[in-house]
Amino acid sequence: SSVQLMCSRKLVLDESTTRQAMQLFKETKIILLSSMSSLGSGSPEEIERSWCACVLYCVSKLGNAGKAKEDRGITLRQILRAFDLKIVDFFKEMPQFCIKVGFILTGLYGSDWEKRLELQELQANLVHLCSLGRHYRRAYQELFLLNDGKPANNSSELNVQQASEYYDFGWLLFLVLRNQASSAVKNLLTSTTELVSVLAVLIIHIPVRLRNFSIEDSSCFAKKSDKGVNLIASLCERYLTSEDELSKALQKTNILIKDILKKKPCSDVSECQQGSLSFIDPEGLTFFKNFLEEDSLKSSLQVLEKEYVNGLDTKGELDARMFANEEDSLLGSGSLSGGALKLPGTKRKYDDVMASPTKSTASRAPMSPPRFCPSPNGNSFCNSKMAPFTPVSTAMTTAKWLRSAISPLPSKPSGELLRFFSACDKDVTDDITCRAAIILGAIFTGSSFGERMCTSLRNTSGMDAIWTEQRKMEALKLYYRVLESMCRAESQILSGSNLTSLLSNERFHRCMIACSAELVLATHKTVTMMFPAVLEKTGITAFDLSKVIESFVRHEDSLPRELKRHLNSLEERLLESMAWEKGSSMYNSLIVARPTLSAEINRLGLLAEPMPSLDAIAVHHDISLGGLPPLPFHKQPDKDEVRSPKRACTERRNVLVDNSFRSPVKDVIKSKFLPPLQSAFASPTRPNPAAGGETCAETGIGVFLSKITKLAAIRIKCLCERLQLSQQILERVYSLVQQIISQQTALFFNRHIDQIILCCIYGVAKISQLALTFKEIIFSYRKQSQCKPQVFRSVYVNWPSRSRSGKIGEDHVDIITFYNEVFIPTVKPLLVDLGPGTSPNRNNEPKSGGDAAPFPESPRLSRFPNLPDMSPKKVSATHNVYVSPLRSSKMDTLLSPSSKSYYACVGESTHAFQSPSKDLNAINTRLNSGKKVNGRLNFDVVSDLVVARSLSDQNGGSAAAMAVFGTRTPVKGEQQDP
């Protein structure tokens, strides 16, 4: 087999690893053969190669856990080389592999195999390295030339190669520093600061003739003193880093140069100031004489190469040197769907255009950067006033907000917040402060960041522990700040300061703490603590967190746009699939709001387990409260009794009584109505006076399903526009989704809402006699920003004993099998009613019987909603033409008489004395002329992720061969690759 061949010829593996790989391949071969049509878009040989690569990666990570680090076999880098795979292709296939063979991996390696596999962490690390590589490449081009400008007697090839060696040296120095300085808590912010410290070293050591700037005349080095330019402060202003953090990173870099490269600092500062340090204040800087001269440069490169390679086998899964060279063959082209992983490649992508203004030339050295084209005034560094938006720049922007707006706040509740605490029926100050200490201690602890963090805390100087404590304090301050704003708003609604119902609710506080911690972690972009890790640490579920996101954003005015977008993307993930997973507390409310679904919910074991108590969390994570007063804990359980809230509940217990939802009755009686936050977190069976006597579960589920409907409407509209379907078809699809939500809700259980939408579009198309195939639908869906291959490759089913397929139990099938075997038998009556000659909204009343009774809070089926205009808004189905409101930052420029003539505004004629209709005709003629326009368009006014994705769609890879269905019936027996 391919595994045995690779193990024996291309990969030098020990006998144990080879035996485990062969065993895993044999046990999964049947799954491979039966699922061949849904596993990939290549030939059977290519699919088998991908499968074998996944097998070897699992064995290398899971089967060698007991071995010493130096004996743990192969790395992912070697696997990809052996099987001729790209990074992007591997990460597209690995999730599908894990879904298919998860039960086999559990039997071989234990139930914690997914955590030990560290696939998400590896993927995040690759994303960071790609972003850092582009950031370094752009910064180097702005700061330095690629040739020394010497005339003639030296060949240009030699000059370029020498310049490339400087480039290689900077990236290698950064990689070694990154591995040594932040081995446990890798995050994008720390890495970026380390990269800027390397730039500082290069600025003061690379020969002046290679600079692309004049430091004494540069406005970009504006921070100056009597002694010259303050380099650290200037770089901090340029790259939005902290002066304190950059100074610390620079000290670590200098120590590395002294210890590993064996260079000695220059003791005579005045002598050094005559060269590279001219016009630079030497305070806080270390200069190494003759450090980057030609002979020294070559030897330093060799030492760094050896140091990095020696550490690669124990710390690295991939050779990070490749990320400074976008031409590397292992990177490949394209991106993982859903924005999970974007890697530079040979094809031009929108983000690469923004990151690198010039196309890369053939490299003369292994990591040579793209050739730099200087600006007209010869100073690109000063000419580019604002860096393009990149993952690095947005991370630094949000970090600046955290430093300036949150870090200065006190780490204790303010006086106003303490007054709200004491105004409750019982003073809740001690409860809230102790709870915050426990939950944040569980999130920001060594075990949260994996085995490496625990080892680092024991064996290093404690820098990782300091970093963790700082992040915990930031989350605590943000929690108190937003909680105070919420209390102020709720007290105005209630016309009183007694907020016992809200402030004594355990689940509410955990959601608030989780949201605060997630924003801090998202700002620093940690590799090991990524969402949904905070849910497990706090003991809440996705449905719980979805209740506070909107309120959190509304009550924190200073939240940067990127963090608001992050929360918005999280809410979409929660709504689209996570809230429907097993163990979601949504089912605990749904079973109260919709008793007819209780049998199906219990059959599938969907109910959430009770939220773990605070004392259990404290014991499990060995959290000490210090001088804080203890909470009135219940019986102290053993560590092993702490259970994940996402774990399925298999027993049919009574969910009507749940202490974690308990809300005092007297507060409900005293208030004329229950504020939204209090009703959202009240017990599901509690009556809600503000909603006509319905239970809080019915109110909460009604709000949740209305959000689902709105999200479905947005995605239906986008996909129908891509498919160029008529408004009537769009209305029918939306009507069908509405009816499924209200009448056949169980179709969503443990599934993704896009799976239902895709089936609805195909079903409506067939019943409307449109010649639309599933292949075309999936091809268009691949271009959606939220697309993930698992959505159409792996749909959850739980076969009943009477299924046509003869299968029993849980399974994951492709979307065509799901459509034929599950979807159509369930929704056929609803689909027939939407056929030709019927109005999409004719059947406002659901049919009786079975699961037909609607939610009491469900509205009648409505026409397609008026959605807010997206910005930028696509105005052509066939062309990449967008319209976006004018940014306020551009207004001053447009209003100035000297520059107004350079811009075209809505309502302004393209020619003098011309009518608006002729203007539109002129624009359309230009767009449709097909002439190639020389030069680059400036997308600065409408630059947005939507535009980027649309532009990249034109270069996207071809879709897999998919099933082409007949046009007479929605059901098709033949199954092919979707």
N, C-alpha and C positions, 0 to 999 in steps of 0.2 A: 504494500500500500504506500500511499504518499508519505504517511507518517514514518513508516519504517525506513523508507528511502532517504528522507531528509535526516532522520536521526543518525543513520549510518554513514551518509556521504557528506552532506553539507553542514551538519551540526555535530559537533563532538560532544555527545551526551554520555553520562555514566549509565550503567546498567539499570539502576533503579528508576531514573527518569524515563528511559526508553520503555521499560516495562509498564510504568504507569500510563504513559502516553498511548501505548498500544491497547491497554485495558480500557481506557476511557473512549478511544476511538471505536473499538469493537462494540462497546455497550451503547454508543450513540449512533452507530452506522445505520440502524433501522430507521431512526428518526431522520437522519440525513436523507435517505432514499425516499421516504414517504413525504418529506417536506421540500423536496428539491424545487418544486415549482414556485414556492413562496419564499425562498431564501435569498435570492439575488437575481441580478439582471444579466449575468454572464453565462458562459457555457457551463455544462456539468463539470468539466475539469476545473474551471475557475472557481466554481462554488465549492468543490471538494477541497481545493487549496485553501480557500478562506476558512473552511470548517476545520481543517487540520491545523491551521495557524491558531485558531481559537482553542483547540484541544491542547496544543503545546503551551500556550500562554497560561491556561488554567493549571496545568501540571506544574509549570515553573513557579507559579505563585502559591499554589495550594499544597502541592505534593512535596515541597522542599522546606516546609516551615521549620522542621526540627534541625536542619543543617546549619552549619556556620555560614555566615554571609558570603565568604569567599567561595563556598562550595555549592551555592544555590543555583548552579546551572546557567541557563541561557537567559538573555534579556529580550525584551520585545524588539529591540533594534535588530538583533540577530535573526529572530523569527521572521520579521518582515522581509529582510534581505533574502533569506532562504526560500521563502515562498513567493517572492517577487510581488509583494503587496505594498500599497500606499497606506499612509496613516489614516487618511480619510476613509478609505475602503474598509480598513480593519474596524474602525469605530462605528461604521454603519452596520456591520454584520455581527459584531460581538454581542450587542443587546439581544438580538434575535436568537443567537446561539444560547445565551443564558436562559431565556424564556423557555426554549424548547427542552433543554437538558437540565434544568434546575433541580428536578427531583433526583436525577442521577448524581449530580454534584453533592447534593445533600447527603445521599447515602454513602458516598465515598469520603467526603471531607467534612461533614458536619453541617449543621443548620446555619452556621455563621460564615459560610463560604463567600457569600456576596460581599460582606464587610471586609474579609481578608483579601479578596481579589483586588480591592482598591482601584477599580476601573474608573470610577468617577473622579477620584483624586488624580489619577494619571492623565485623564482627559483634560482636567482643569489646568494641570501643570503644563501640558502641551499648548493650550490656549494662551497661557501667560508667556511662555517662551516665544511663541509667535509674535505676540504683541510687543514684547521686549526687544525682539530681534528687529522688528520694523522701526521701533522707537530709536534704537541705537543706530540703525542704518540712516535714518533721517537726520538725527543729531550729528552724526559724523560728517555727512554731506554738507550740513550747514556750517560746521566749524572748520573743516579741513579740506584742502585740495587733494586731488588724486595724482598730481605730479608736482615736482618741486620747481618747475619753471626754469630750470637750468638750460642754457643753450647747448647745444649740439654735441659736445664731445661725449656725453653720456647718452646711451640709447634711451628712447622713450619707454621701451619695454622694461628696462631696468628700473626706471623711475616709478613707473606704475606698480611694478612688483614690490618695490620698497614701500610705497604708500599703502599697498594692500597688506603688507606685513604689520604696519602700524595699526591698521583696521583689525586684523586678526588678533593682534596682541591685546587690544582693548576688550574685545569680546571674550577672549580666553581668560583674561584677568577677572572679568566680571563673573564668569561661570565658576571659577575656582573660589572666588569670594562668596558667591551665592551658596555654594555647597558647604562652605565652612562656617559662614556667619549665620545662616538661617536654615540649618538642616532639619529642624523639627517643625517650625511654624512657617512654612513657606507661604508668602502672600505677595500680591502684586505691588503693594505700596513699599514694603521693605526692599523688594528687589529693584524697584525703580530708583529708590534713594541710593542703593548700592551702585546702580548703573550711572547715576549722576556723579557719584564720587569718583568713578573711573574716568568720566569725562573731565573732571577737574584735574586728575593726574595727567591725562593726555594733553590738556591745554598748557600746563606748565612744563611739559617735557618734550613734546613733539617739536621739532625745529620750527622756528618762526616762519621760515620760508614756505611752509606747508599750510599756514593758517589761511583761512578764508575770511578773515576779519582783521581789523586793526584795533587792538584793544584800547588804545588811548583815545580813539575817536569814535568808538562804537557806542551808540545809545543803548544797546542791549546790555552793556556792562555798566549800568547807571549807578550802582551802589559804590560810591567812592569815598575815600578819606584823604587826609593830608599825605598819607604814604602811598596812595595809588588806588587802584580798583580793588574793592572788596569782592574777591572772586566767589566765595561761598554765598554771600548774600545775593550777588547778581545771579548766580545759577539757581538759587532758591526762587527768586522772583521769576526767572524764565521758565522753570519747570515745576513751579508750585509746590516745592518741597519745604520741609521744616528746617530752619537753620540748625537747630539743636540736633535733629536726627541726621542731617547731612554731615555735620562735624563728627558725630560718632562713627558714621559709616566711613568717612575719610580716614579716621584714625585706624579702623580695622584694615582698610586697604593698605595704608602705610606699613602696618605691622606685617601684613602678608608679604609685601615687597621685601621687607627686611628679613623675615624668617625663611621664606621659600626661595626668593630670588637672590638672597644674600647681598643686598645692596645697602650701602651705608649712607645715611643722610648727610647733606652738605652742611658743614658747621659754619662756614663763612657766608652769611646771608648777603653781604654787600657784593661779593664776587658773583653770586648767583643772579643778583638783580641786573647784571649787565647783559644777560641773555634772555632766556624764556620768561624770567620773572620781571622783566622791565615793565614799568607802569603798573605793577601788581603789588598790592599790600601783602607782604609775606606772613602776616599774623595768621596763625592757625594752619599754615601750609608747611609741608615738608618737601624739600627739593633733594633729589638724588642726582649727583653730578655724573654726567656721561651715561645716564640711565638708558636712554633710547638712541644712543649712537648706533651706527650700523652693526658693528661687531657685537655689542652688548644686546641689541635687539634680537639678533638671531639666537644667541644663547638663552635669552630670557624666554623666547618662544618655545624652545625645546624643553626647558624646565617646566613651563606651564602646561605644555602638551602632556608631558609625563605625569604631572601632578593630577591633571584632570582625568586622564585615562585610568590611572590607578584607583581613583575614587569612583569611576563610572560603574564598575562591576558590582559595587556594594550599594550605591545610592541612586544610580540613574537607570532608567529603563530605555532611554533613547539618547543618542549622541546629540547633545544640545548645540554642538558646534554648527550643525546644519541650519539652525534657525537664523543665523546671520547671513545665509546665502539662500536667497529665494529660488535659485535654480536647482537646488538639491533634488535628486530624483526620488528620494524616499518620501518627500513631502506630498507630492502629487498635486492635483488641482481640484478645485471645487471646495465645498464646505459641507459639514454635517447639517442637516435640516434643523430648523428651529433655533438657529443661532448658537447651537451648543459648541461647535468647534469650527473656526474659520482659519484655514491655513493658506499661506501664500503659495502660489504655484506658477507654472509656466503660462497659464491663461491669465489675461488681464482682468482683474476684479476692480470693482469700484473703490473698495477700501485701499487696494494697492495703488490705484491712481492717486488717491488723496494722500497716501503715505509716502509715495515715491514719485516725484514729478516726472522722472525720466525712466525709460525702460532699461532694464538691466542688460548690459552687454555681456558677451562671453567672458567668463572670468579667467583671468590669467593666474590667479592663485586660488587655492581651495575655497576661500571665503571672501573673495574680493567683492566689494560693494558695487552697486550700479554706478556707471560713470556720471559724474556730477556736471550739471550745466549751470554755470554761474549766472547770477542775475545781472541786468544791464549795468548796475552800479558796482558790480563786483563784490557785493556784500550780502549774500543770501541770508546770513544769520540775522542781520539787522533788518533786511527787507521784509522778512516774513513776520508780520506784527502779531499774528495769532496762529498758533499751531492748529492743524486740523483736529477735529474730534476723533479720538482713538480710544481704545480701552484704557491705555495708560493715562492720557490727558483727562478723561472723565474721572478716573479713579483719583487722580491728584486733586481735581476740583472738589470732589465730594470730601476728600480728606481735609482739605482746607476749611470746609464748612465745619467738619467735626472738631478741628483744632480751635477755630475762632468762636463758634456758637455754642458748643457743648462742653468741651474740656474745661473752660473757666467756671462752669456752674458748680455749686456745692454738691457734695456726694450724699447729702442728707435732705430730707423733705424741707421745703421752704416753710416760712411761718404761715402763709396762707393755706398751704396744703395740710399742715398740722392741724389747723383750725377745722378743716373739713373732716379729718380723721377723728378728732375729739368730739365733733358734733353728732356723730353716729350714736345709736342707742348704747353702744359700748365703744370705748376708745379703741380704735383698730390700729393705732400707730405701731405697736410692737408686732402685731400679726403681719403687717405689710412689710416692715423693714426686715423681719426674720425671713419671710417668704422670699423677698428679693435676694437676700444673701444666699439662700439655699438654691434657688432656681438658677441664678447667675453663676453660682459656684459649680453647679452641675454642667452648665454650658461651657464655661471657661475654666476647664480643668485639664490636666495632662491626658486623661483617658479620652477626652473629646478629640484630641489631635493625634491619636494613634500610638503605636508602640514607640515610634521614634521620639515623640514628645516626652513620654515617660522616661525613656533612657536619657534624653537630654536634660530633663529636670534633675536627674540623679548625678549626671556625670559632667555637666558644664558649669560655667560660672553663674548660671541663673538668669541669663539674658532672656531666654524663652519664658521663664516664669514672670519676669518683669513685663514682657510684652503682653502676656495673658492677663495680668493684673490690670494693666492700663486699659485693655479693651473691656474688661469687666466694669471698670469705673465709668467708661464712656457710655456703656449700655445702661448702667444704673442712673446716671444723670439724665439721659434722654428719657428713660421711663418716668422718672419723677416730673420732668418738665411737661410731658404730654399728659400725664395723669392729672396734673394741676389744671391744665387747660380744659380737659374733659369735665373735671369736677365743677369748674366755674360755669361751663355751659349747661350742665345738668341742673345746677342749683338755680339758674335763671329760668329753666323750664318748669321746675317744681316750685319756684318762688320760696325756696327754703334751702338751708344748708345741710339738712339731714339726708345723707345719701347712703344709708345703711344697706339698702338692697343691692346697690352696685359695689360699694367698697368692701362688703363682706363676702363677695362672690369669688370663690377660689379660681374658677375657670377663667373669669374675666382678667384677673391679675396675671395669670400665667400667659394668657394670650398677649397682653400688653408687654410683658417682659420678653416674650419670644419675638415679638415684632421689633422691639428696641434692639435686642441682640442681633437679630438678622440684619438690620440696617448697618450696624457696626461691622459685622462680618462681611457684608456685601461691599462696604466702603473699602475695607482692607483687602478684599478679594482673596480670602484664604483658600488654600488648596484642599485642606483636609476637613474643614467644617463648612460644608455647603448645604443649602436647603435641599431636603427637609430635615437636616440633622437637628435643628432646634425643636422640632415637634417631638422627636423621641426624647430629647433631654428634658423637656418641660412636661411631658406626659399628656399633651393635648393632641388633637387631630386637625387635619386640614380644614374640616368644616368649622371647627371652633375658631381658627385663625381668620377665616374669611369674614367673620362677624365684626372684626375690629379694624380691618385694613382701611376701609373708607373713613371711619371716624379718626383713625390715627393720622391720616394724611390731612384731613380737614382741620385738625387741632394743632398741627405743627406747621405754621406759616413759612418758617425759614427752610423747610426741607428742600434740598436741591432738586432740580428737575430730573436728574438721572436716578435719584433714589425714589422719587415718585414713580418713575417708569419701572423701576425694579419692583416696587410693591404692586404696580398694576399688572406686570407680567406674572408675579406670584399669584395674584388673585385669579388670573386667567387659568393658570395651571391647577389651582384648587378647584375651580368650577368645572373645567373641562374633563378632569379625570380623577384627581386625588380625593375629592370629596365623595366619589362613588366607589372607592376602593373598600375592600374588606376592612372591618375594624373602624370605619368612620363613624363618628358620633352622629352624623346626619341620619343614619338608620335608626338611632334611638329616638330621634324626634319624628322621623317618618312613620315609624310603627304606631305612634300615638296619633299623628295627624291622619293616617290612612290605615286603619286596622285591617282592611282587606288584603294588604300587602304583607301582613305579619307572617303568614305561612311561607311565602317565598323567601322573605328575609331570613327566617330561621332555618329554612332548608339549605340555603347557601352559606349560613354561618357568618352573616355580615355584621352583626351587632358589635359595638365597641365594648371593650372591657372597661371596668371602672377605672377612673383616673388614679394613677398611683399616688399615695399620700405623700405629704411633704417629709414626714419622718422616714418613710421608705427611701425616698430620693436621697435624703441626707446620709443615711446609713450606706446606701449603695455607692455613693461617691465619696464617702469618708469626709464629709464637710464639717468643719468646725466653725461654730458661730462666734467664737471669741467672746467679747464682752456683751454681745447682744442678749436680751432676755429670751428664754426659750419659748417656743410655741407650745400650746397645750396639746402635745402630740398624743396620738392613740398608741396602742400596743406597737412596740418596735418590731417590725418583721425582719426576717433574714434577708440578706442581699439577693438571694435567688428568688425571692418572692416578688421582686420588682418586675412587672411585665410591660411589654411594649403596648401602647394604646392601639397600634396598628395590627396587633395579632388578632386573628379571627376568634370570635367567641363561639364555641361549639355547643354549649349547653343552652337550653331554652329557659333562661331566667326571666324574672319579672323586671322589665325595664321602666316600669311606671314610677318606681321609687329610686331616685338617684341622688344621694347626698350632695354630690358635687354640683348639682343644679339647684340646690335648695335656696329658696328666696323667702324671707319672712312675710307671712300673710299680712301683718299689720301695715307694712309699707305699701302693699298693693291697695289696701282699704283706705289708707290715709290720702293717697294721691288720687287726683281726679282721673288720671290716666297713667299708664306705665311708659316712661320714656323708652325710645328704641333700644338703647344699650341694655337697659334693665330687662326689658322683655326678651331680648335676644339671648340673655344668659340666665333667665329664670328657668325653673323646672318645666319640662315639656308639658306636664299635665296642669300647670298653673293657669287659671283663667286670666285672660288679658282684657281688662275693662275697656281699653281703648279700641278694641277690635270687635265690638258687638258680642262679647261673651265667649268668643272662641278661645281655645287654649293657646298658650305661648308656642307650643309645637306647631300648631296650624299657622300662626303668624310667621314664625321663623321659616318654615318650609315654603310658605307663600313668597316671602322675600327671596329666598334662595332660588326657587324655580323661576321667578321673574327675571333674576340675573342670568340664569341659564338660557331663558328664552331670548333675552337681549343679545347675549354672546352668540347664540345660534343664528340670530338674524344677521348680525355683522358678518359672520363667516359664510352664511348662505349667499348674501349679497356679493361678497368678494369672489366667491367661486363661480356663481352664475354669471358675473360680469366677465370672468376669464373665459368661460365656456360660451359667451355671447348668447345666453338664453333670454327669452322674452320675459317681460314683466309678469305675464300670466303664469308662466312656468315657475318663476320665482315665488309668486303668491301661493301656488299650489304646494311647492316644497315647504314653505314656511308654515302653511296650514297643517300639512302632514306632521311636521315636527311638533307643532303645538299640541296636536291631538295625541301624539305618542307620549309627550310629557305629562298630559293630564289623564290619559286613559290606559296607556301601556307603559307606565313608568319603569316597570321591571326590565325593560330593554336596556336601560341605562346602567343597570346594576353591574359594577365591576368592569365598566367599559368606558371608552372615550367618546365624547359627544360627536366628534368628527366622524366616527364610524357610523353613527346613526344618520348624520347629515349626508354622507356619501351614498349610503343606501337609499335614502329618501330621494336624492337627486336622480339616481338611476331608475328607481321605481316610478317616479313621476314621469320621467322621460319615456319609459316604455309604455306606460298607460296612456300617455299623450301621443304615442306613435312617432316619437322623434328618433332619428337615426343617430343615437348617441351611445357609444360603447363605454364599458367600464374602463377600458384602456384610456380613453380620452379624458374621463373624469379624474382618474388617478394621475395622469400626466399633468393636468392643470393643478391638481391638489399638491403635487410635488413642488410647485412654485409658490405656494402659500408660505408665509413666514413661519407659521407654527407647525409645519409638516414634519412628521417623523415617520420613517419607514415602518416602525412597529404598528402604526395606526392601521394600515391596510394589510400588513403581513401577519399580524398576530392579534386576533380578536378572541376574547374570552368566551367560552361556552361551557355550560354544565349540562351534559347530555342526560335527559331523563331516561328511564328504563324503556320507554315506548318510542325512542327516537328512530327515525328512518335509517340512519347510518348504522345502527346496531351498536354504537359506542355508548359507554356509560361513564359518568363522572366528569371531572374537570378536564378541559383541553383548551388549546389555543389553535385557531384555524385562520386561514386567509379570509379576506373580506368577502370573496365570492362564495365560499362555503357558508359563511355566516349568513350572507344574503339569502341563499337558496334554502338553507336548512332551518334557520331561526327567524330571520327578519320577515320574509314573505308569509310564512304560516301565521305569524303574529299580527301583522298589519294589513293583510290582504283585504279585509272588509273596509278599512279606512282608505286604502289605496283605490279600490274600485269606485268609491264615492267621489274620487277626484278625477275620474275619467272624463273624456270629451263630452261636452254638453252640460257639465255640472259646474257650479260656481265653487271656487276654492273655499268659500266661507258659508256654503249652504248649510252644512251640518254643524250648526253651533252647539247643538245638544248632543252629548255623547250617548252611545247606545247603552242599553241596560244589560246587566248580567256580568258575572265574573269580576273582572278588574275594570269595569266600565265606569263606575261611579267617580265623578271628578272630585278633586280636592274641594273642600268647602270654600277655600280662599281663591280657587282658580277662576280667572275671569273667562268670559265667553271668548271663543276664538276671534281674534281681531285681524284686521288687514295688516299688511306689512308695515312696520313702524317707520316713522320719519327719523332716520338715524342722523346724528350730528355729522356734519361734513368732516371727513378725514383731512388732515393737513400734513403734507401736501396731498391734494386730491387728484387722482388720475382722471383725466377728461377724455381719454381715448382708449377704446378696447384693444386697438391694434398698434398704437404708437405709444412710446414712453413720453407722454406729454402730461405735465402736472401744473396745477395752479395752487399757490400757497399765499396766505395773507402776508402782508409785508411785516417784517420784524421791526419792532420798535427801535432796535439798535441801528437799523438802516435809515430811519426816518430823517435824522439830522443830515445825513449825507445827501439824501434826495432833495431836501429843502434848500441846500446851498446852491445859489445860482451857477456857480462854476462847474458843478458836477451834474446838475439836473438833466442836461441834454444827453448824458450818457445812458440814461435809464428809460425803459418803456414801462408805463404804468397802465393798469386797467382803466379804460375810459379815455385814454390819451390816444389821439390818432397817430397812425404810422406815417401819414403824410398830411401836409397842411390842407385844410378845408375838405377833408374826406369823411364820408359817413361811416358810422360804426359797422354797418353791414359790409362795406367795401374793405374795412380794416380786417374783419374776420376772414373774408375771402382771401385777402393778401396773405394773412398768416397761414391759412390752410394750404394755399398754393405753395408757399415756401416749405411747409412741412412735408407735403406730398411730392415735391419736385424730384426727390431722389438724388439730388446733387450732393456730392461729398463736400462737406464744409471743412476747409483747412483751419487748423488751430483748435484750441481746446475751449469748450464752453465753461463758463464759470457758474457752477451750481450752488454758489454760496448762499443765495437768497432762499432757495428751496431745498437745500441739502438736508436730507433726512434718511433714516434707515429704510423707509419705504422705497425711496428712489434708488437707494443702493441695491436693495434686493431685486428690484425690477430690472435694473441695468445688468445685474449679474445673471438674471434669468436667461438672457440672450446667449450667454456663454455656457449655460448649464449642460450637464451631461444628458445623454439620451435616456429615456425611461426604459424600463424593462419591457419585454414582450408581454402583453397583457391579454386577457380574454376578451374577445369581440363577441358580444352577445347578439342574439337574434332580436328582431323588432316586434315580434308578435306577442311574446309573453314575458313577464318579469322574471320568470323562473327558468333557469337553465341548468341542465344536469352536468354539462361539460365544465371542467375546472382547469383553468390555466393560470399562469403567473399573472397576478394583478399588477 
